[in-house]
């Protein structure tokens, strides 16, 4: 699916969304999906208008990422970060109850299978620097700026 943020590839079933990644190269994106979901029958097709609407409205779409219990806890915590806000890896580790789990939190964030909707782009270094985004720091910065702009614009509408 083409968007203002680039091309996405998604894996969706009757029960929910399992995978959403930015695509830099179509062939490698399809290989990545097959590697991740190899035992399933993956069919290439167009995204329905209903699914597109749900992706960008964030309403009525059940997120069902596959991961370990720890990864699922980290990803759930990411969804609680409000749009336009950021957290450090250290803050997330503390919020998860283990201040020593900073590296494990980073690894779990790096394995996030649902880009944008599980907002790993909202996680930064404790120093405030952007770091560690699978789809590039330029895209991470664009996502953060888009959220800030959306919040700023919404707060000034009469």
C-alpha positions as a Python dict, from the first residue, in 0.01 Angstrom:
ca = {
    (1, 'X'): (0, 0, 0),
    (2, 'X'): (134, 343, -97),
    (3, 'X'): (116, 616, 169),
    (4, 'X'): (269, 958, 233),
    (5, 'X'): (520, 781, 457),
    (6, 'X'): (622, 527, 196),
    (7, 'X'): (503, 184, 90),
    (8, 'X'): (371, -62, 351),
    (9, 'X'): (335, -438, 335),
    (10, 'X'): (77, -589, 570),
    (11, 'X'): (-30, -934, 685),
    (12, 'X'): (-392, -936, 793),
    (13, 'X'): (-625, -1224, 865),
    (14, 'X'): (-989, -1251, 966),
    (15, 'X'): (-885, -1203, 1329),
    (16, 'X'): (-659, -898, 1297),
    (17, 'X'): (-340, -734, 1180),
    (18, 'X'): (-25, -939, 1238),
    (19, 'X'): (244, -754, 1046),
    (20, 'X'): (295, -405, 901),
    (21, 'X'): (633, -298, 767),
    (22, 'X'): (764, -16, 556),
    (23, 'X'): (897, -140, 223),
    (24, 'X'): (1223, -23, 77),
    (25, 'X'): (1237, -293, -185),
    (26, 'X'): (935, -505, -279),
    (27, 'X'): (1116, -834, -329),
    (28, 'X'): (1296, -820, 6),
    (29, 'X'): (972, -716, 179),
    (30, 'X'): (791, -1021, 44),
    (31, 'X'): (1087, -1241, 145),
    (32, 'X'): (1073, -1096, 496),
    (33, 'X'): (702, -1173, 521),
    (34, 'X'): (762, -1528, 399),
    (35, 'X'): (1049, -1571, 649),
    (36, 'X'): (828, -1448, 932),
    (37, 'X'): (511, -1634, 828),
    (38, 'X'): (665, -1919, 630),
    (39, 'X'): (418, -2183, 742),
    (40, 'X'): (121, -1978, 623),
    (41, 'X'): (-11, -1925, 274),
    (42, 'X'): (77, -1565, 189),
    (43, 'X'): (-116, -1416, -98),
    (44, 'X'): (-22, -1089, -259),
    (45, 'X'): (-319, -863, -318),
    (46, 'X'): (-459, -517, -283),
    (47, 'X'): (-557, -387, 58),
    (48, 'X'): (-930, -335, 95),
    (49, 'X'): (-1056, 23, 141),
    (50, 'X'): (-1199, -88, 478),
    (51, 'X'): (-859, -208, 602),
    (52, 'X'): (-687, 108, 472),
    (53, 'X'): (-938, 318, 663),
    (54, 'X'): (-883, 119, 983),
    (55, 'X'): (-504, 146, 951),
    (56, 'X'): (-509, 523, 947),
    (57, 'X'): (-799, 585, 1182),
    (58, 'X'): (-664, 337, 1440),
    (59, 'X'): (-1025, 232, 1504),
    (60, 'X'): (-1170, -116, 1475),
    (61, 'X'): (-840, -284, 1397),
    (62, 'X'): (-719, -558, 1629),
    (63, 'X'): (-341, -584, 1651),
    (64, 'X'): (-218, -942, 1687),
    (65, 'X'): (162, -945, 1669),
    (66, 'X'): (345, -1271, 1720),
    (67, 'X'): (618, -1260, 1982),
    (68, 'X'): (745, -1381, 2318),
    (69, 'X'): (566, -1283, 2639),
    (70, 'X'): (832, -1018, 2705),
    (71, 'X'): (807, -876, 2353),
    (72, 'X'): (430, -858, 2381),
    (73, 'X'): (461, -668, 2712),
    (74, 'X'): (703, -420, 2555),
    (75, 'X'): (485, -372, 2246),
    (76, 'X'): (177, -322, 2464),
    (77, 'X'): (367, -58, 2663),
    (78, 'X'): (459, 118, 2336),
    (79, 'X'): (91, 150, 2247),
    (80, 'X'): (35, 343, 2571),
    (81, 'X'): (276, 622, 2470),
    (82, 'X'): (54, 909, 2357),
    (83, 'X'): (95, 1045, 2005),
    (84, 'X'): (350, 1324, 1995),
    (85, 'X'): (531, 1203, 2309),
    (86, 'X'): (857, 1011, 2341),
    (87, 'X'): (1006, 771, 2593),
    (88, 'X'): (1360, 648, 2639),
    (89, 'X'): (1455, 282, 2641),
    (90, 'X'): (1546, 328, 3007),
    (91, 'X'): (1204, 481, 3091),
    (92, 'X'): (1031, 185, 2927),
    (93, 'X'): (1246, -64, 3120),
    (94, 'X'): (1154, 114, 3445),
    (95, 'X'): (784, 119, 3351),
    (96, 'X'): (806, -255, 3286),
    (97, 'X'): (953, -303, 3633),
    (98, 'X'): (1315, -391, 3550),
    (99, 'X'): (1564, -106, 3527),
    (100, 'X'): (1830, -351, 3406),
    (101, 'X'): (1623, -459, 3104),
    (102, 'X'): (1717, -160, 2884),
    (103, 'X'): (1899, -373, 2627),
    (104, 'X'): (1622, -636, 2624),
    (105, 'X'): (1364, -360, 2573),
    (106, 'X'): (1567, -232, 2277),
    (107, 'X'): (1585, -579, 2127),
    (108, 'X'): (1209, -628, 2166),
    (109, 'X'): (1142, -289, 2006),
    (110, 'X'): (1370, -385, 1716),
    (111, 'X'): (1159, -698, 1660),
    (112, 'X'): (830, -503, 1646),
    (113, 'X'): (631, -659, 1360),
    (114, 'X'): (368, -382, 1335),
    (115, 'X'): (527, -52, 1234),
    (116, 'X'): (356, 277, 1309),
    (117, 'X'): (57, 128, 1496),
    (118, 'X'): (287, -16, 1763),
    (119, 'X'): (478, 312, 1780),
    (120, 'X'): (840, 210, 1825),
    (121, 'X'): (929, 538, 1654),
    (122, 'X'): (841, 715, 1984),
    (123, 'X'): (1139, 558, 2163),
    (124, 'X'): (1464, 754, 2179),
    (125, 'X'): (1793, 746, 2368),
    (126, 'X'): (1806, 892, 2719),
    (127, 'X'): (2020, 1173, 2572),
    (128, 'X'): (1726, 1273, 2351),
    (129, 'X'): (1894, 1152, 2031),
    (130, 'X'): (1707, 947, 1775),
    (131, 'X'): (1843, 596, 1737),
    (132, 'X'): (1757, 245, 1638),
    (133, 'X'): (1481, 252, 1378),
    (134, 'X'): (1468, -38, 1133),
    (135, 'X'): (1332, 182, 856),
    (136, 'X'): (1583, 463, 898),
    (137, 'X'): (1622, 763, 1122),
    (138, 'X'): (1489, 995, 851),
    (139, 'X'): (1156, 810, 853),
    (140, 'X'): (1153, 798, 1236),
    (141, 'X'): (1202, 1174, 1248),
    (142, 'X'): (930, 1223, 985),
    (143, 'X'): (684, 1016, 1192),
    (144, 'X'): (760, 1213, 1508),
    (145, 'X'): (728, 1545, 1322),
    (146, 'X'): (400, 1436, 1166),
    (147, 'X'): (261, 1354, 1511),
    (148, 'X'): (377, 1686, 1655),
    (149, 'X'): (229, 1873, 1359),
    (150, 'X'): (-101, 1683, 1389),
    (151, 'X'): (-126, 1766, 1759),
    (152, 'X'): (-31, 2130, 1706),
    (153, 'X'): (-280, 2171, 1420),
    (154, 'X'): (-560, 1997, 1609),
    (155, 'X'): (-511, 2215, 1914),
    (156, 'X'): (-550, 2533, 1708),
    (157, 'X'): (-863, 2443, 1516),
    (158, 'X'): (-1163, 2662, 1602),
}
